[in-house]
Amino acid sequence: MKTSILMYSVAALVLLRAIVAPTPLTAQRYTVANPGNPLSGTAGADQTYSVTGLPELGGTMSLAESINNRGWVSGWSNLSGNQTQHAFLWVSGELTDLGTLGGPDSAVGSPVHNELGELVGFSNTLQIDPLGEQLCFPTPYLCAGFVWRDGKMTALPTLGGNNSYANSANNLGSVVGFAETAVQDPNCVAPQVLDVKAVIWGPDPNELEVLPPLPGDTLSAALTINDAGLVAGASGQCGPVAFQTAAHAVLWENGRPIDLGSLGGAFNNLPLDMNELGEIVGLSDVPSDTTTHAVLWRDRHIVDLGTLPGDVLSYAFGINDYGQIVGQSCDASGNCRAFLWQNGTMTDLNTLLSPDSSLYLIIAISINDSGEIVGQAFDSDTGDLPAYLATPTEGTKSHLGPQKLVLPPQVREMLRKQKVRGFHVGAIVRNSE
């Protein structure tokens, strides 16, 4: 079935629907009685998070996509005027604009857990896309995956087509994403024209491996890779590179695709992050594609993580090596909030903040092994949508309790206009119904 495709931010989606090498970790599972960070030593009733709004590149909206175990935070931030966005790196209070490959926009992929100084993502070039596919931003320019190291952004090759897109990198020099071939698929849903295949670039220079889709599918895309070389991503039919085309969640083991299964829906079945134990998180549609739930694939079995009380949609975006999962849960009116899932319990992160914070956490995307969390917040003092860093601490919990914030209409419009496309956490795509 071919359906029309709409692109919106995660928060706006519900509105429309309703209306230095690291030290290896041992494979040890921490268990705590209550939500909280297991590494803090004080998990439970006194566990809270201190939240820092990260600086921006001149605009009023930014999104932190990844945090590694060195505390490096990366993502994208709008420039002055909110018409363009650049990838950024934030380390120890210092913000670095990573620039672009010549075009107006760039973004770091999600998740990027590399701890050796490499970041990966995607950027416009100044070359016009002759097929008008607009694969990563709603602009006429081509999209190229990149690796950033030592202040330099280097483009990644395609498979003979026009565009490439990098999502994740491990600590062994392997980068995963997807790239276009030169094959024009007559059955492809516009505006996509060329077939797309999952790719591993590296670890050796000029090394490239194509990861095939499942039998019967034509599109594959790699979203995350761990240090064991396991890769997770999507398989489906040719169409706009977006969540909806992810008919099947896939694990590639030694280059062989394995269907991870779903909750029963035909679309939006997508892994987004994987830890070193091979546990994978993402999202999956329920039967008849009436809604989407955050899920965990463990030992190739799918677990429905549910939603926060009163909500109808959820998405799991990040997992660390201790099994802590972060994501977003939304109600039918489009009011969304960040969550932490741990030991079978999903908790609104806003209930774990100190009461003096002006930030309301609307999405959590990445969590490292120290329990630090990044994502995007709403600042009630300024009306901005900044990236944030939430750090486990001890203190008084928020006065907000279970309350949900109703975002002002102008803020929802800002979220709706986020530019990033593709298999990207800031641009979930669903079929028009």
Secondary structure, DSSP 4 states (H G I P E B T S, - for coil): ----EEE--HHHHHHHHH--PPPPPP------SSSS-TTSS--STTEEEEEEEPP-BEEEEEEEEEE-TT--EEEEEEETTSS-EEEEEEETTEEEEEE-SSSS-EEE-S-----SSEEEEEEEEEEEPTT----SSSSSEEEEEEEEETTEEEEPP-BEEEEEEEEEE-TTS-EEEEEEEEEE-TTPPTT--EEEEEEEE-SSTT-EEEEPPPTT--EEEEEEE-TT--EEEEEE-SSSSSGGG--EEEEEETTEEEE---SS-SS--EEEEE-TT--EEEEEEPGGGS-EEEEEEETTEEEEEE-STT--EEEEEEE-TT--EEEEEE-TTS-EEEEEEETTEEEEGGGGB-TT--EEEEEEEEE-TT--EEEEEEETTT--B-EEEEEEEESPPPTTTT------HHHHHHHHT----SS-TT--EEE--
